[in-house]
Amino acid sequence: MLKNNQIEHNINDFFEFIYDRQSIWHKRNVLILPAPWTDDETLQNFRFCNVYRELDSGTLAITKYFNQKFSPKQKLFNIIAYRFFNRRDTIENLFGGLLDPDNFDFKLLERRFDAKKAQSNIFSNAYLITAHAYNPSYRPHDKHIQILLMLNDLRFKLNSLIQKLQSSPAEHGVKILTQSIPLAGPFLAGQILLDATYAGDIVPYTADDFLIVGPGAHWGLNIIFNQKLSKKAADEKCRMLWQMQPAAFAALKARTGKDWRVVRWQNPKYCGGKYLCLHDIQNSLCEFRKYYRLKNGENAKKRYYHPSIPN
């Protein structure tokens, strides 16, 4: 009974974390209130991703280019290019905005990236990219060059890749991308596929139709359910949390007065509707894991830092 009570408590904490993080966004961006936007010292002092992935700065950096005048091929190429570096500065300054796969100038980009790399980091620290060389015959130890070489070849295969994605069920999307994009593992392929669902014309499904539980989210699930879960069990538990949102947020309001309906993202086009979509639950589990560790006194590592203004 004690174990079940602890799991129930952890689940309650998870949904309260989602509410509290979204409340910060709501107060800052909708109500336009001055900081601080929370009394929670952990949320005040450390940066956490938005519970809606589409509202995070990284996603906004690429999706701002998605409009009807750009082809699915051009959108997918830019998604792939951006997610390998996962840094706004890279897409806006080094890539120079939206890339054209039919006019990809490898030598120009090589010079730009080399110059920038000598000054500062060109990769995000959000996740690791494979160090394996794509083309061992040319600068095999320079990761940015290997990615540019890969992109230079991949641009000629985009139409067939899109055709595969559009003619296959959602659960095959990550495997198709992993097999088609050299250097992309399952997690990175999942991030690319999520971006593709926002574009509107690359894939015929949404972020509710497939699931990749990343390492951080898996860790968060282990914390909530007080056991080391298998990959299959983690998938099942993530889906369970997604499905129980109406009841969980109703219980949160009854217990604390915190009303999810007030702070949620009011976007009628959002695939999750009134609650978080499946992948936003997955992303929130990763952030909850960081929050839980910091809240319980574990030392912050480099990827946790004190921002001057909380995001």
N, C-alpha and C positions, 0 to 999 in steps of 0.2 A: 504493500500500500504506500509505503514511504517513497519508493521509487516512482510510482505513478503520480503521487502528489508533486514530486520534484519535476517530472516531465511536464505536468500541467502548468506549474509555475514558470518553467523555462519557455513554454509556448506563449504564455501570457506576456513574458518579458520580450519575446521576439516581436509580437504584434504591437506592443507599446513602443518598442524601438522604431518600428516602421512609422507609426503615427508621429512620434517625436521628431524624427528626421524630416518627414514630409511637412510637419508644422513649421520647421525652420524655413523651408523653401517657400511655403505659403505666406508667412509673415514678411519675408524679405522681398518676394517677387510679386505677390498679389496685393497684400496690404501695404507694402512699401513702408514698413516700420524700421526704425533704426536698431542696430545691434545693441545688446545681445538679443537673440531671438529664442533663447532657451535658458532655463535655470540649471540644466544638466551640465555639470562641469566637464564631463568627458566629451559631450557634443560641442561645447564651447571651445575646447582647447585642442581638438584634433579634427582633421578633415575626414569626412565620410562621403562616399558617392551618394547621389540622389537615389531614392528608392525607385524612381522612374528612370530607367536607363536613357530614355529619349531626352531627358532634361539635363543630362550631364554634358559638360563642356566638350568632352571628346566626341560624343555622338553629334552634338550640335555643329561641331567643326566640319563634319563631312555631310550631314544631312541638309545643311543650309544650301547646298548646291543641287539638291534634288528637285528639279522642276521638269515640266513636260518637254522642254526643248532639248533636253539631254537624253540620249539613247540609253537603253538598259546596259549596253556594252560599256559605254563611257562611265555610267554610274558604278558598275561592278568593278571596273578597273581602278577607280579612285578609292572605293571601299577597301579593296585588297591592298593598294599602295599605302593608304593611311593606316590601316590596322597593323601592318608590319612595323611601323614606327610608333604609332599611337601617340603622336605629339602634335598639338596644334601648330606650333612654330614650324614644324617640318612641312606640313601641307600648305601653310599660308606663305611661307618665305622660300623654302628650298624647292618645293614643287611649284611654287608660284600660283597657288590656287588649284583650279580644276585641271587635271591632266587630260590630254587628248591621246588615246592609245594609238591613233593612226599617225601621230607626229611626236613620238617619244624620243627625245634627244638624250641618249645615254651619256655621251661625252660631256654635254653641258651640265647634266645633273651630277656626274662624277666630280666635276670641278667644284660645283656648288657645295656638295656634301663634304668633300675633302676640306674645303676652306672652313666650313662651319664646325666640322668635327674637331679641328685644331683649336677651336675656341670654347666649345661647350658640347654638352650631350645632345645627340640628335634622336635618341630613343627615350621613350617613357619607361619608368620603372614599374609600371602596372603589372606586367607579366613578362616572362622570358621568351625570347625568340631563339630557335635552334641555332647553334654555332656551326652546323655542318655546312660545308662549302657546296654551293650550287654548281659552280664551274671552277674546279680545282686548278685549272690552267691559268687563271687570271686573278691575282690578288686574293688568294683563297682565305687569308686570315682577316680580311676587312669585311665585316658583316654587312655594312651598308652597301658595299659594292656588289656583294653576292645577291642581295635583295634586288638591287637595280638591274643586274644581269637577268635575274629570274623574271622580273616584270617586263623586261625588253622582249623576252621570248614568249611569255604568257599572253601578251596582247594579241597575238595572232590566233590564239585558241579560245578567245572569249565567246564567240558566237556559239561554238559547239558546247562550251561549258554551260551557257545560259539555256541552251536547248535541253541539255540533260537535266538541269534543275527544274525546268518548267514541265517536263514530262515525267517526273518522278515524284513519289509521295514525300511529304515533309521529313519523315523519319530517315530518309536516305540522303538528305541534303548535306549533312556534315561529312558523311563518307565520300560523297561525290567531290566536295571541295578538297578534302584531304588527299584524295587520289589525283586531283587535277592541278593543285597548286603546290609546287615543290616548296619545301621548308615549312609548310603549314601543318601543325599537329591538330588533334581534335578540338582543343580548347580555342585556338586561334581561328580555326575553321568555323566554330560555333559563333564567334564574335562577328565574323564576316557575314555569316548567314543571317544573324539578327539584323545587321545593318541592311541587308538585302530585303528583308521584310518591310522596312520603312520606305523603300524606294517606290513601291506600288506596281512596278512592272517587271521586276526581275524574277520573283517567285510568286506562285499563286496561293500562298498561305501566310499565316501570321506567326508571331512569337509564341502563341498558345499551342501551336501544332507540333512542336518538337521540344526536346529538352536535353541539354548537356549540363550535368552537374559538375562544375569546376572544383578544383581541389579546396579552395577556400570555403565554398558552399558546403562541400562534403564535411569539412571540419566543423562548420557551424551546425550541421545536422547532428554530428556526433555529440556536440555539446548539449543541444536541446534534448535529444533522446537518451543521453547518458550512457552511450555505448558506441563501440566502433562498428559502424554500419558497412555492409557490403555495398558494392556499386549498385546492385539491383535494389537493395533496401533503401539506399539514399534516394534513388529515383522515386520510389514509391512514397517515401516520407515527404519529399519535396512536393509531389503532386497532392498529397493529403493536406499539407499546409495551404496550398493554393486553393483547394476546394473548400476549406473551412473558413475562409475569410469573412463571409457574412456573419456567421455565428461568433467568430473571434472578435470582430470589431464591435458587434453589438454587446458582447460581454465586457469589452474594454470600456465602452461608454457607461454601462451600468455600474462598473466598478470604480471608475475614475472621473467620469464626466467628459472624457476625451472623445470627440465625435469625428470619426473618419470622414463622414460625409461633408464636413465643413472644410477640411484641409486637402482633400483629394484633388488631383489634377482634373480640371473641368475641360476635358478635350473630347468632344463627341466622336472623333476619329480614332481614339486610342483603342487598341484591340482588347484590352482588359476590361473595358466598360467602366463600371463603378468601382472596381477593385483592381489590384495589381495583376498583370498578366503572369503567366507561368514563369517566364524567364526573369521577370522583375522580382518574383519571390526568390528565385535562385540567386540573383545578384544581391538581394537584401540579406540572404543567409551568409554570404561572404562578409558583408559589412557588419552584420551582427556578431560574427566571430571576432572581428577586430575590436568592436565595441565591448564585448564580454571580457576579453583579455585585458583591455585597458581599464575597464570599470573595476576589475578584480585585482588591480595592482600589479599586473605584469609589466615589465619594462617595455617602453615603446622602442621599436626598431626604426631604422632609417625611413621606412615608408610611412611612418606616422610622424607628423610634425605639427608644430603650433602655427597656424596661419594667422596673419595679422588681422584678417577679417574672415570669419567662418564662411564656407561656401554653402 
